[in-house]
Amino acid sequence: MSELVQNLSQGDHPVEISIRPDRTASALKRCIDKGYAHIKFTGTRGGTDLYVPLVVDETDLTTADFENETGTVKLVGKLTLDYVPVRCLAVIDLQTMAGTGHLELIA
């Protein structure tokens, strides 16, 4: 297992939503509606941008107000990073478009 996967699977790490050109709650909502999110782990060397296909049943939008850009979203998705299958979990504040996240190894 790579050092990156090992590091990101231990404890929570700072993350932010990485949407271009507009990093807004409405842009994030459009991505979620399409089934994905771009999540950047900012604490790695140069940052680690991940395209995360979301698991709809595990993603939680109940406390999010996308129109007023308040509340939080819990994004959950599965992907492969450095040949290792992982789940990505991130909690994002819609006002700052940042939060915390981590990876979980999939056995």
VENLIN-V882663 format. One record per run of one state. SS is the DSSP state (@ for helix, = for strand, . for the rest). FROM is the first residue (numbers start at 1). LEN is the number of residues. Records with the same first field share a line. If there is no record, write none. Layout:
SS=FROM-LEN ; FROM-LEN
//
This chain:
.=1-2 ; 9-4 ; 18-7 ; 35-1 ; 42-6 ; 55-5 ; 61-4 ; 66-4 ; 71-1 ; 82-2 ; 94-4 ; 106-2
@=3-6 ; 25-10
==13-5 ; 36-6 ; 48-7 ; 60-1 ; 65-1 ; 70-1 ; 72-10 ; 84-10 ; 98-8
//
